[in-house]
Structure formats: structure tokens, C-alpha cells
Amino acid sequence: MSDNDDIRSRIRTIPDFPKPGIMFRDITTLLLDPEGLRLTIDRMAEKVAGDIDLVAGIDARGFLFAAPLAIKLGTGVLLVRKDGKLPGATIAEEYALEYGTDRIAIHADACAPGAHVLLVDDLIATGGTARAAVRLLRKAGATVTQAGFVVDLPELGGADALRGDGVDAFALTAFEGH
């Protein structure tokens, strides 16, 4: 068994969801497995380099990995939410979707300038949301040099795009195809 095949085997593939031709990588089966979830958090923590002040989770599945990872690393959790979901003063970043745009936001006071932030999500595909999250966190004064994912879809180029933005992107598993 190669590295992380035990995690990969706990991720279900659902063909033709949400539309024909898409191979949906479903992490709910991983989340249902206590040993798989523990292994995922442990292995993500092992890949983190240097000191981290906060783990930023992307709405919504990123939260499921950010919180236990923050506990393991001894940090707080910063929520990167869909715009309009946070009370109080926020800052936001717009990003392109296949058809149109979307916005993500964080609390304006979520991190101190210079805070070292690890960005986390369940999956990296094209990287649009993750790259917007990096821009947003940097706009708030954070230092973002690492991002962790459970799944990478390398054909879509998101992890490479993050690396081009100066972020060391890692994933525990990779799946070919969309």
C-alpha cells in the first residue's frame, strides 16, 4: 500500500454528479470512519512546516478539517465564509466561477497582521476559491505560505496555481479525472 492509500480507499467516487461526466469525490465516507478521520488529521499535521498561528478553513467542508487540525497544532480556527454569512465587520474577496462570480469573507479582526495562517479545504480542483482565500487573508495582513487538502484533482491545476502564488500546496491523495 502506498502512502495514504488507506485514506484514499475511504473516499467514495460518485459518477455523473452533479452533472454528466463529473466524477465526484465524496469525503462523507471518510468522515463517517473515525480511524480514517484521525489518520487524515494526523497526516495533514505532519505535512505542516514551521509555526502556524491560525488554521483557516474554507466554507464549508474545510471547516471539518480545520478545527481538528487546529486542535492538533495548538492554534485557533479562522472561518473563510461565503459573503454575507458572518456578523460584524468583514472584508471580502471576489473570484470568478465558471459562470459569474462569487465572494468569500472573513471578519475584519480575524487575524493579526503577520499571523502565519495555514489554509485548509477538503479538495483542490481549479483553485479559484483557495486562491481567493489566499488573497483575502493576505489583504488582512496574514502570511499564507501553506495550504493543505485531503484531495487534489491535479488535471485541473489548482495546486499548481497556488504554488505560482507562493503557497506550498499539499494534498494527501490525488484522483485523476474530473
Contact map, one row per residue, 1 for C-alpha under 8 A:
1110110000000000000000000000000000000000000000000000000000000000000000000000000000000000000000000000000000000000000000000000000000000000000000000000000000000000000000000000000000
1111100000000000000000000000000000000000000000000000000000000000000000000000000000000000000000000000000000000000000000000000000000000000000000000000000000000000000000000000000000
1111110000000000000000000000000000000000000000000000000000000000000000000000000000000000000000000000000000000000000000000000000000000000000000000000000000000000000000000000000000
0111111100000000000000000000000000000000000000000000000000000000000000000000000000000000000000000000000000000000000000000000000000000000000000000000000000000000000000000001100000
1111111110000000000000000000000000000000000000000000000000000000000000000000000000000000000000000000000000000000000000000000000000000000000000000000000000000000000000000000100000
1011111111000000000000000000000000010000000000000000000000000000000000000000000000000000000000000000000000000000000000000000000000000000000000000000000000000000000000000000000000
0001111111100000000000000000010000010011000000000000000000000000000000000000000000000000000000000000000000000000000000000000000000000000000000000000000000000000000000000001100000
0001111111100000000000000000000000000000000000000000000000000000000000000000000000000000000000000000000000000000000000000000000000000000000000000000000000000000000000000000100000
0000111111110000000000000000000000000000000000000000000000000000000000000000000000000000000000000000000000000000000000000000000000000000000000000000000000000000000000000000000000
0000011111110000000000000010110010010000000000000000000000000000000000000000000000000000000000000000000000000000000000000000000000000000000000000000000000000000000000000000000000
0000001111111000000000001111110000000000000000000000000000000000000000000000000000000000000000000000000000000000000000000000000000000000000000000000000000000000000000000000000000
0000000011111100000000001111100000000000000000000000000000000000000000000000000000000000000000000000000000000000000000000000000000000000000000000000000000000000000000000000000000
0000000000111110000000111100000000000000000000000000000000000000000000000000000000000000000000000000000000000000000000000000000000000000000000000000000000000000000000000000000000
0000000000011111100000111100000000000000000000000000000000000000000000000000000000000000000000000000000000000000000000000000000000000000000000000000000000000000000000000000000000
0000000000001111100111110000000000000000000000000000000000000000000000000000000000000000000000000000000000000000000000000000000000000000000000000000000000000000000000000000000000
0000000000000111111111110000000000000000000000000000000000000000000000000000000000000000000000000000000000000000000000000000000000000000000000000000000000000000000000000000000000
0000000000000111111111110000000000000000000000000000000000000000000000000000000000000000000000000000000000000000000000000000000000000000000000000000000000000000000000000000000000
0000000000000001111101010000000000000000000000000000000000000000000000000000000000000000000000000000000000000000000000000000000000000000000000000000000000000000000000000000000000
0000000000000001111111000000000000000000000000000000000000000000000000000000000000000000000000000000000000000000000000000000000000000000000000000000000000000000000000000000000000
0000000000000011111111000000000000000000000000000000000000000000000000000000000000000000000000000000000000000000000000000000000000000000000000000000000000000000000000000000000000
0000000000000011101111100000000000000000000000000000000000000000000000000000000000000000000000000000000000000000000000000000000000000000000000000000000000000000000000000000000001
0000000000000011111111110000000000000000000000000000000000000000000000000000000000000000000000000000000000000000000000000000000000000000000000000000000000000000000000000000000001
0000000000001111100011111000000000000000000000000000000000000000000000000000000000000000000000000000000000000000000000000000000000000000000000000000000000000000000000000000000011
0000000000001111110001111100000000000000000000000000000000000000000000000000000000000000000000000000000000000000000000000000000000000000000000000000000000000000000000000000000001
0000000000111100000000111110000000000000000000000000000000000000000000000000000000000000000000000000000000000000000000000000000000000000000000000000000000000000000000000000000000
0000000000111100000000011111100000000000000000000000000000000000000000000000000000000000000000000000000000000000000000000000000000000000000000000000000000000000000000000000000000
0000000001110000000000001111111000000000000000000000000000000000000000000000000000000000000000000000000000000000000000000100000000000000000000000000000000000000000000000000000000
0000000000110000000000000111111100000000000000000000000000000000000000000000000000000000000000000000000000000000000000000000000000000000000000000000000000000000000000000000000000
0000000001110000000000000111111110000000000000000000000000000000000000000000000000000000000000000000000000000000000000000000000000000000000000000000000000000000000000000000000000
0000001001100000000000000011111110011000000000000000000000000000000000000000000000000000000000000000000000000000000000000000000000000000000000000000000000000000000000000000000000
0000000000000000000000000011111111011000000000000000000000000000000000000000000000000000000000000000000000000000000000000000000000000000000000000000000000000000000000000000000000
0000000000000000000000000001111111001000000000000000000000000000000000000000000000000000000000000000000000000000000000000000000000000000000000000000000000000000000000000000000000
0000000001000000000000000000111111111000000000000000000000000000000000000000000000000000000000000000000000000000000000000000000000000000000000000000000000000000000000000000000000
0000000000000000000000000000001111111100000000000000000000000000000000000000000000000000000000000000000000000000000000000000000000000000000000000000000000000000000000000000000000
0000000000000000000000000000000011111110000000000000000000000000000000000000000000000000000000000000000000000000000000000000000000000000000000000000000000000000000000000000000000
0000011001000000000000000000011011111111000000000000000000000000000000000000000000000000000000000000000000000000000000000000000000000000000000000000000000000000000000000000000000
0000000000000000000000000000011111111111100000000000000000000000000000000000000000000000000000000000000000000000000000000000000000000000000000000000000000000000000000000000000000
0000000000000000000000000000000001111111110000000000000000000000000000000000000000000000000000000000000000000000000000000000000000000000000000000000000000000000000000000000000000
0000001000000000000000000000000000111111111000000000000000000000000000000000000000000000000000000000000000000000000000000000000000000000000000000000000000000000000000000000000000
0000001000000000000000000000000000011111111100000000000000000000000000000000000000000000000000000000000000000000000000000000000000000000000000000000010000000000000000000001000000
0000000000000000000000000000000000001111111110000000000000000000100110010000000000000000000000000000000000000000000000000000000000000000000000000000000000000000000000000000000000
0000000000000000000000000000000000000111111111000000000000000000000010010000000000000000000000000000000000000000000000000000000000000000000000000000000000000000000000000000000000
0000000000000000000000000000000000000011111111100000000000000000000000000000000000000000000000000000000000000000000000000000000000000000000000000000000000000000000000000001000000
0000000000000000000000000000000000000001111111110000000000000000000010000000000000000000000000000000000000000000000000000000000000000000000000000001110000000000000000000001000000
0000000000000000000000000000000000000000111111110000000000000000000010011000000000000000000000000000000000000000000000000000000000000000000000000000000000000000000000000000000000
0000000000000000000000000000000000000000011111110000000000000000000000000000000000000000000000000000000000000000000000000000000000000000000000000000000000000000000000000000000000
0000000000000000000000000000000000000000001111111000000000000000000000000000000000000000000000000000000000000000000000000000000000000000000000000000000000000000000000000100000000
0000000000000000000000000000000000000000000111111100000000000000000000000000000000000000000000000000000000000000000000000000000000000000000000000100000000000000000000000000000000
0000000000000000000000000000000000000000000000111110000000000000000000000000000000000000000000000000000000000000000000000000000000000000000000000000000000000000000000000000000000
0000000000000000000000000000000000000000000000011111000000000000000000000000000000000000000000000000000000000000000000000000000000000000000000000000000000000000000000000000000000
0000000000000000000000000000000000000000000000001111100000000000000000000000000000000000000000000000000000000000000100000000000000000000000000000000000000000000000000000000000000
0000000000000000000000000000000000000000000000000111111000000000000000001010000000000000000000000000000000000000001111000000000000000000000000000000000000000000000000000000000000
0000000000000000000000000000000000000000000000000011111000000000000000000011000000000000000000000000000000000000001110000000000000000000000000000000000000000000000000000000000000
0000000000000000000000000000000000000000000000000001111100000000000001000011110000000000000000000000000000000010001111000000000000000000000000000000000000000000000000000000000000
0000000000000000000000000000000000000000000000000001111110000000011011000011110000000000000000000000000000000000000011110000000000000000000000000000000000000000000000000000000000
0000000000000000000000000000000000000000000000000000011111000000010000000000111100000000000000000000000000000000000011110000000000000000000000000000000000000000000000000000000000
0000000000000000000000000000000000000000000000000000001111111111111000000000111100000000000000000000000000000000000000111000000000000000000000000000000000000000000000000000000000
0000000000000000000000000000000000000000000000000000000111111110000000000000001110000000000000000000000000000000000000111000000001001000000000000000000000000000000000000000000000
0000000000000000000000000000000000000000000000000000000011111110000000000000001111000000000000000000000000000000000000000000000000000000000000000000000000000000000000000000000000
0000000000000000000000000000000000000000000000000000000011111111000000000000000010000000000000000000000000000000000000000000000000000000000000000000000000000000000000000000000000
0000000000000000000000000000000000000000000000000000000011111111100000000000000000000000000000000000000000000000000000001100000000000000000000000000000000000000000000000000000000
0000000000000000000000000000000000000000000000000000000011111111110000000000000000000000000000000000000000000000000000011100000000000000000000000000000000000000000000000000000000
0000000000000000000000000000000000000000000000000000000011111111111000000000001000000000000000000000000000000000000000011000000000000000000000000000000000000000000000000000000000
0000000000000000000000000000000000000000000000000000000010011111111100000000000000000000000000000000000000000000000000000000000000000000000000000000000000000000000000000000000000
0000000000000000000000000000000000000000100000000000000010001111111110000000000000000000000000000000000000000000000000011100000000000000000000000000000000000000000000000000000000
0000000000000000000000000000000000000000000000000000001110000111111111000000100000000000000000000000000000000000000000011000000000000000000000000000000000000000000000000000000000
0000000000000000000000000000000000000000000000000000001010000011111111100001100000000000000000000000000000000000000000000000000000000000000000000000000000000000000000000000000000
0000000000000000000000000000000000000000100000000000000000000001111111110000000000000000000000000000000000000000000000000000000000000000000000000000000000000000000000000000000000
0000000000000000000000000000000000000000110110000000001000000000111111111000000000000000000000000000000000000000000000000000000000000000000000000000000000000000000000000000000000
0000000000000000000000000000000000000000000000000000011000000000011111111111100000000000000000000000000000000000000000000000000000000000000000000000000000000000000000000000000000
0000000000000000000000000000000000000000000000000000000000000000001111111111000000000000000000000000000000000000000000000000000000000000000000000000000000000000000000000000000000
0000000000000000000000000000000000000000110010000000000000000000000111111110000000000000000000000000000000000000000000000000000000000000000000000000000000000000000000000000000000
0000000000000000000000000000000000000000000010000001000000000000000011111110000000000000000000000000000000000000000000000000000000000000000000000000000000000000000000000000000000
0000000000000000000000000000000000000000000000000000000000000000000001111111000000000000000000000000000000000000000000000000000000000000000000000000000000000000000000000000000000
0000000000000000000000000000000000000000000000000001111000000000000001111111100000000000000000000000000000000000000000000000000000000000000000000000000000000000000000000000000000
0000000000000000000000000000000000000000000000000000111000000000001001100111110000000000000000000000000000000000000000000000000000000000000000000000000000000000000000000000000000
0000000000000000000000000000000000000000000000000000011110000000011001000011111000000000000000000000000000000000000000000000000000000000000000000000000000000000000000000000000000
0000000000000000000000000000000000000000000000000000011110000000000000000001111100000000000000000000000001000110000000000000000000000000000000000000000000000000000000000000000000
0000000000000000000000000000000000000000000000000000000111100010000000000000111110000000000000000000000001000000000000000000000000000000000000000000000000000000000000000000000000
0000000000000000000000000000000000000000000000000000000111100000000000000000011111000000000000000000000111000000000000000000000000001000000000000000000000000000000000000000000000
0000000000000000000000000000000000000000000000000000000001110000000000000000001111101100000000000000000111000000000000000000000000000000000000000000000000000000000000000000000000
0000000000000000000000000000000000000000000000000000000000100000000000000000000111111000000000000000001110000000000000000000000000000000000000000000000000000000000000000000000000
0000000000000000000000000000000000000000000000000000000000000000000000000000000011111100000100000000001110000000000000000000000000000000000000000000000000000000000000000000000000
0000000000000000000000000000000000000000000000000000000000000000000000000000000001111110000000000000000010000000000000000000000000000000000000000000000000000000000000000000000000
0000000000000000000000000000000000000000000000000000000000000000000000000000000011111110000000000000000000000000000000000000000000000000000000000000000000000000000000000000000000
0000000000000000000000000000000000000000000000000000000000000000000000000000000010111111010000000000000011100000000000000000000000000000000000000000000000000000000000000000000000
0000000000000000000000000000000000000000000000000000000000000000000000000000000000011111110000000000000000000000000000000000000000000000000000000000000000000000000000000000000000
0000000000000000000000000000000000000000000000000000000000000000000000000000000000000111110000000000000000100000000000000000000000000000000000000000000000000000000000000000000000
0000000000000000000000000000000000000000000000000000000000000000000000000000000000000011111000000000000000111000000000000000000000000000000000000000000000000000000000000000000000
0000000000000000000000000000000000000000000000000000000000000000000000000000000000000111111100000000000011111000000000000000000000000000000000000000000000000000000000000000000000
0000000000000000000000000000000000000000000000000000000000000000000000000000000000000000111110000000000011110000000000000000000000000001000100000000000000000000000000000000000000
0000000000000000000000000000000000000000000000000000000000000000000000000000000000100000011111000000001111000000000000000000000000000001000000000000000000000000000000000000000000
0000000000000000000000000000000000000000000000000000000000000000000000000000000000000000001111100000001110000000000000000000000000011011000000000000000000000000000000000000000000
0000000000000000000000000000000000000000000000000000000000000000000000000000000000000000000111110000111100000000000000000000000000010000000000000000000000000000000000000000000000
0000000000000000000000000000000000000000000000000000000000000000000000000000000000000000000011111000111000000000000000000000000110010000000000000000000000000000000000000000000000
0000000000000000000000000000000000000000000000000000000000000000000000000000000000000000000001111111110000000000000000000000000100000000000000000000000000000000000000000000000000
0000000000000000000000000000000000000000000000000000000000000000000000000000000000000000000000111111110000000000000000000000000100000000000000000000000000000000000000000000000000
0000000000000000000000000000000000000000000000000000000000000000000000000000000000000000000000011111000000000000000000000000000000000000000000000000000000000000000000000000000000
0000000000000000000000000000000000000000000000000000000000000000000000000000000000000000000000011111100000000000000000000000000000000000000000000000000000000000000000000000000000
0000000000000000000000000000000000000000000000000000000000000000000000000000000000000000000000011111110000000000000000000000000000000000000000000000000000000000000000000000000000
0000000000000000000000000000000000000000000000000000000000000000000000000000000000000000000001111011111000000000000000000000000000000000000000000000000000000000000000000000000000
0000000000000000000000000000000000000000000000000000000000000000000000000000000000000000000001111001111100000000000000000000000000000000000000000000000000000000000000000000000000
0000000000000000000000000000000000000000000000000000000000000000000000000000000001100000000111100000111110000000000000000000000000000000000000000000000000000000000000000000000000
0000000000000000000000000000000000000000000000000000000000000000000000000000000111100000000111000000011111000000000000000000000000011000000000000000000000000000000000000000000000
0000000000000000000000000000000000000000000000000000000000000000000000000000000111110100011110000000001111100000000000000000000000000001000000000000000000000000000000000000000000
0000000000000000000000000000000000000000000000000000000000000000000000000000011110000100011100000000000111110100000000000000000000000001000000000000000000000000000000000000000000
0000000000000000000000000000000000000000000000000000000000000000000000000000000000000101111000000000000011111100000000000000000000000000000000000000000000000000000000000000000000
0000000000000000000000000000000000000000000000000000000000000000000000000000000000000000111000000000000001111110000000000000000000000000000100000000000000000000000000000000000000
0000000000000000000000000000000000000000000000000000000000000000000000000000000000000000110000000000000000111111000000000000000000000000000000000000000000000000000000000000000000
0000000000000000000000000000000000000000000000000000000000000000000000000000010000000000000000000000000001111111000000000000000000000000000000000000000000000000000000000000000000
0000000000000000000000000000000000000000000000000000010000000000000000000000010000000000000000000000000000011111101000000000000000000000000111000000000000000000000000000000000000
0000000000000000000000000000000000000000000000000000000000000000000000000000000000000000000000000000000000001111111000000000000000000000000111000000000000000000000000000000000000
0000000000000000000000000000000000000000000000000000000000000000000000000000000000000000000000000000000000000011111000000000000000000000000111000000000000000000000000000000000000
0000000000000000000000000000000000000000000000000000000000000000000000000000000000000000000000000000000000000001111100000000000000000000000011100000000000000000000000000000000000
0000000000000000000000000000000000000000000000000001110000000000000000000000000000000000000000000000000000000011111110000000000000000000000011100000000000000000000000000000000000
0000000000000000000000000000000000000000000000000011110000000000000000000000000000000000000000000000000000000000011111000000000000000000000001111000000000000000000000000000000000
0000000000000000000000000000000000000000000000000001111100000000000000000000000000000000000000000000000000000000001111100000000000000000000001111100000000000000000000000000000000
0000000000000000000000000000000000000000000000000001011100000000000000000000000000000000000000000000000000000000000111110000000000000000000000011111000000000000000000000000000000
0000000000000000000000000000000000000000000000000000001111000000000000000000000000000000000000000000000000000000000011111000000001001100000000010111000000000000000000000000000000
0000000000000000000000000000000000000000000000000000001111000110110000000000000000000000000000000000000000000000000001111100000000000000000000000011100000000000000000000000000000
0000000000000000000000000000000000000000000000000000000011001110110000000000000000000000000000000000000000000000000000111111000000000000000000000001110000000000000000000000000000
0000000000000000000000000010000000000000000000000000000000001100100000000000000000000000000000000000000000000000000000011111000000000000000000000000111000000000000000000000000000
0000000000000000000000000000000000000000000000000000000000000000000000000000000000000000000000000000000000000000000000001111100000000000000000000000111110000000000000000000000000
0000000000000000000000000000000000000000000000000000000000000000000000000000000000000000000000000000000000000000000000001111111001000000000000000000101110000110000000000000000000
0000000000000000000000000000000000000000000000000000000000000000000000000000000000000000000000000000000000000000000000000011111000000000000000000000000111011110000000000000000000
0000000000000000000000000000000000000000000000000000000000000000000000000000000000000000000000000000000000000000000000000001111100000000000000000000000000011110000000000000000000
0000000000000000000000000000000000000000000000000000000000000000000000000000000000000000000000000000000000000000000000000001111111100000000000000000000000001110110000000000000000
0000000000000000000000000000000000000000000000000000000000000000000000000000000000000000000000111000000000000000000000000000011111110000000000000000000000000100000000000000000000
0000000000000000000000000000000000000000000000000000000000000000000000000000000000000000000000100000000000000000000000000000001111111000000000000000000000000000000000000000000000
0000000000000000000000000000000000000000000000000000000001000000000000000000000000000000000000000000000000000000000000100001001111111100000000000000000000000000010000000000000000
0000000000000000000000000000000000000000000000000000000000000000000000000000000000000000000000000000000000000000000000000000001111111110000000000000000000000000110010000000000000
0000000000000000000000000000000000000000000000000000000000000000000000000000000000000000000011100000000100000000000000000000000111111111000000000000000000000000000000000000000000
0000000000000000000000000000000000000000000000000000000001000000000000000000000100000000000010000000000100000000000000100000000011111111100000000000000000000000000000000000000000
0000000000000000000000000000000000000000000000000000000000000000000000000000000000000000000000000000000000000000000000100000000001111111110000010000000000000000000000000000000000
0000000000000000000000000000000000000000000000000000000000000000000000000000000000000000000010000000000000000000000000000000000000111111111000000000000000000000000000000000000000
0000000000000000000000000000000000000000000000000000000000000000000000000000000000000000001110000000000011000000000000000000000000011111111100000000000000000000000000000000000000
0000000000000000000000000000000000000000000000000000000000000000000000000000000000000000000000000000000000000000000000000000000000001111111111110000000000000000000000000000000000
0000000000000000000000000000000000000000000000000000000000000000000000000000000000000000000000000000000000000000000000000000000000000111111111110000000000000000000000000000000000
0000000000000000000000000000000000000000000000000000000000000000000000000000000000000000000000000000000000000000000000000000000000000011111111000000000000000000000000000000000000
0000000000000000000000000000000000000000000000000000000000000000000000000000000000000000001000000000000000010011100000000000000000000001111111000000000000000000000000000000000000
0000000000000000000000000000000000000000000000000000000000000000000000000000000000000000000000000000000000000011111000000000000000000000111111100000000000000000000000000000000000
0000000000000000000000000000000000000000000000000000000000000000000000000000000000000000000000000000000000000011111110000000000000000000111111110000000000000000000000000000000000
0000000000000000000000000000000000000000000000000000000000000000000000000000000000000000000000000000000000000000011110000000000000000000110011111000000000000000000000000000000000
0000000000000000000000000000000000000000000000000000000000000000000000000000000000000000000000000000000000000000000111100000000000000100110001111110000000000000000000100000000000
0000000000000000000000000000000000000000000000000000000000000000000000000000000000000000000000000000000000000000000111000000000000000000000000111110000000000000000001110000000000
0000000000000000000000000000000000000000000000010000000000000000000000000000000000000000000000000000000000000000000011100000000000000000000000011111000000000000000000111100000000
0000000000000000000000000000000000000000000000000000000000000000000000000000000000000000000000000000000000000000000001110000000000000000000000011111100000000000000000111100000000
0000000000000000000000000000000000000000000100000000000000000000000000000000000000000000000000000000000000000000000001111000000000000000000000000111110000000000000000001110000000
0000000000000000000000000000000000000000000100000000000000000000000000000000000000000000000000000000000000000000000000011111000000000000000000000011111100000000000000001111000000
0000000000000000000000000000000000000001000100000000000000000000000000000000000000000000000000000000000000000000000000001110000000000000000000000001111100000000000000000011100000
0000000000000000000000000000000000000000000000000000000000000000000000000000000000000000000000000000000000000000000000000111000000000000000000000000111110000000000000000011111000
0000000000000000000000000000000000000000000000000000000000000000000000000000000000000000000000000000000000000000000000000011100000000000000000000000111111000010000000000011111000
0000000000000000000000000000000000000000000000000000000000000000000000000000000000000000000000000000000000000000000000000011100000000000000000000000001111111100000000000000011111
0000000000000000000000000000000000000000000000000000000000000000000000000000000000000000000000000000000000000000000000000000100000000000000000000000000111111110000000000000011100
0000000000000000000000000000000000000000000000000000000000000000000000000000000000000000000000000000000000000000000000000000000000000000000000000000000011111000000000000000000111
0000000000000000000000000000000000000000000000000000000000000000000000000000000000000000000000000000000000000000000000000000110000000000000000000000000011111100000000000000000001
0000000000000000000000000000000000000000000000000000000000000000000000000000000000000000000000000000000000000000000000000000111000000000000000000000000011111111100000000000000000
0000000000000000000000000000000000000000000000000000000000000000000000000000000000000000000000000000000000000000000000000001111100000000000000000000000011011111110000000000000000
0000000000000000000000000000000000000000000000000000000000000000000000000000000000000000000000000000000000000000000000000001111000000000000000000000000101001111111000001100000000
0000000000000000000000000000000000000000000000000000000000000000000000000000000000000000000000000000000000000000000000000000000000000000000000000000000000001111111100001000000000
0000000000000000000000000000000000000000000000000000000000000000000000000000000000000000000000000000000000000000000000000000001000100000000000000000000000001111111110000000000000
0000000000000000000000000000000000000000000000000000000000000000000000000000000000000000000000000000000000000000000000000000001001100000000000000000000000000111111111111000000000
0000000000000000000000000000000000000000000000000000000000000000000000000000000000000000000000000000000000000000000000000000000000000000000000000000000000000011111111111000000000
0000000000000000000000000000000000000000000000000000000000000000000000000000000000000000000000000000000000000000000000000000000000000000000000000000000000000001111111100000000000
0000000000000000000000000000000000000000000000000000000000000000000000000000000000000000000000000000000000000000000000000000000000100000000000000000000000000000111111100000000000
0000000000000000000000000000000000000000000000000000000000000000000000000000000000000000000000000000000000000000000000000000000000000000000000001000000000000000011111110000000000
0000000000000000000000000000000000000000000000000000000000000000000000000000000000000000000000000000000000000000000000000000000000000000000000011110000000000000011111111000000000
0000000000000000000000000000000000000000000000000000000000000000000000000000000000000000000000000000000000000000000000000000000000000000000000001110000000000000011001111100000000
0000000000000000000000000000000000000000000000000000000000000000000000000000000000000000000000000000000000000000000000000000000000000000000000000111100000000011011000111110000000
0000000000000000000000000000000000000000000000100000000000000000000000000000000000000000000000000000000000000000000000000000000000000000000000000111100000000010000000011111000000
0000000000000000000000000000000000000000000000000000000000000000000000000000000000000000000000000000000000000000000000000000000000000000000000000001111100000000000000001111110000
0001001000000000000000000000000000000001001100000000000000000000000000000000000000000000000000000000000000000000000000000000000000000000000000000000111100000000000000000111110000
0001101100000000000000000000000000000000000000000000000000000000000000000000000000000000000000000000000000000000000000000000000000000000000000000000011100000000000000000011111000
0000000000000000000000000000000000000000000000000000000000000000000000000000000000000000000000000000000000000000000000000000000000000000000000000000001111000000000000000011111100
0000000000000000000000000000000000000000000000000000000000000000000000000000000000000000000000000000000000000000000000000000000000000000000000000000001111000000000000000000111110
0000000000000000000000000000000000000000000000000000000000000000000000000000000000000000000000000000000000000000000000000000000000000000000000000000000011100000000000000000011111
0000000000000000000000100000000000000000000000000000000000000000000000000000000000000000000000000000000000000000000000000000000000000000000000000000000010100000000000000000001111
0000000000000000000011110000000000000000000000000000000000000000000000000000000000000000000000000000000000000000000000000000000000000000000000000000000010110000000000000000000111
